[in-house]
């Protein structure tokens, strides 16, 4: 036995869907500034914590005298291309 939807049921369902859609849209506009502030504050805290940890590491590393220069990283030697092979000059033959 088949049951068909009535016209009033269809209209009622469409109205409910529209009401839910516009309700979510209005709530999103109301609460989005609070959500954005919350996310920005959390990101600021994380960056601040990372910066604080970096500062502590720099202070603990070793105190330097004023004007003293130090190099923290030794550059790697570049590989030479001398052992790659021989260059062969060639001519095209017609």
C-alpha positions as CSV (number, residue, x, y, z in Angstrom):
1,X,0.0,0.0,0.0
2,X,1.6,3.3,-1.1
3,X,1.3,6.5,0.9
4,X,1.8,9.8,-0.8
5,X,2.8,13.0,0.9
6,X,0.2,15.6,1.2
7,X,0.7,19.1,0.0
8,X,0.4,20.5,3.5
9,X,3.0,18.1,4.8
10,X,5.4,19.1,2.0
11,X,5.0,22.8,2.7
12,X,5.4,22.2,6.5
13,X,8.6,20.3,5.9
14,X,10.0,23.0,3.6
15,X,9.1,25.7,6.2
16,X,10.8,23.7,9.0
17,X,14.0,23.3,6.9
18,X,14.0,27.0,6.1
19,X,13.5,27.9,9.8
20,X,16.4,25.7,10.8
21,X,18.6,27.2,8.1
22,X,17.9,30.8,9.0
23,X,18.1,30.0,12.7
24,X,21.6,28.6,12.3
25,X,22.6,31.5,10.1
26,X,21.5,34.0,12.7
27,X,23.1,32.2,15.6
28,X,26.4,31.9,13.6
29,X,26.4,35.7,13.1
30,X,25.8,36.3,16.8
31,X,28.4,33.9,18.1
32,X,31.2,34.1,15.4
33,X,32.8,37.2,17.0
34,X,33.1,35.4,20.4
35,X,34.5,32.3,18.6
36,X,37.0,34.3,16.6
37,X,38.2,36.1,19.8
38,X,38.6,32.8,21.6
39,X,40.6,31.3,18.8
40,X,42.8,34.4,18.5
41,X,43.4,34.4,22.3
42,X,44.4,30.7,22.3
43,X,46.8,31.3,19.3
44,X,48.3,34.3,21.2
45,X,48.9,32.1,24.3
46,X,50.6,29.4,22.2
47,X,52.9,31.9,20.5
48,X,53.7,33.5,23.8
49,X,54.5,30.2,25.4
50,X,56.8,29.3,22.5
51,X,58.5,32.6,22.7
52,X,59.0,32.3,26.4
53,X,60.5,28.8,26.0
54,X,62.9,30.3,23.3
55,X,63.9,33.1,25.6
56,X,64.6,30.6,28.4
57,X,66.8,28.5,26.1
58,X,68.7,31.6,25.0
59,X,69.3,32.7,28.6
60,X,70.4,29.2,29.8
61,X,72.7,28.6,26.8
62,X,75.6,30.7,28.1
63,X,75.9,34.3,29.1
64,X,78.0,36.2,26.6
65,X,80.1,39.3,27.2
66,X,79.2,42.4,25.4
67,X,80.8,42.6,21.9
68,X,81.6,38.9,21.8
69,X,80.9,37.2,18.5
70,X,80.0,33.5,18.3
71,X,79.0,31.2,15.5
72,X,76.4,28.6,16.4
73,X,76.4,26.7,13.1
74,X,79.3,25.3,11.1
75,X,78.5,25.4,7.4
76,X,78.6,22.1,5.5
77,X,81.2,21.7,2.8
78,X,79.9,21.7,-0.7
79,X,80.5,18.6,-2.8
80,X,82.8,19.2,-5.6
81,X,82.0,18.2,-9.2
82,X,85.5,17.2,-10.0
83,X,84.9,13.5,-9.7
84,X,81.7,13.5,-11.6
85,X,83.2,12.4,-15.0
86,X,84.8,13.6,-18.2
87,X,83.2,16.1,-20.5
88,X,82.9,14.8,-24.1
89,X,82.6,17.2,-26.9
90,X,80.9,15.8,-29.9
91,X,79.9,16.8,-33.4
92,X,76.8,15.8,-35.3
93,X,77.3,13.7,-38.4
94,X,74.8,14.2,-41.2
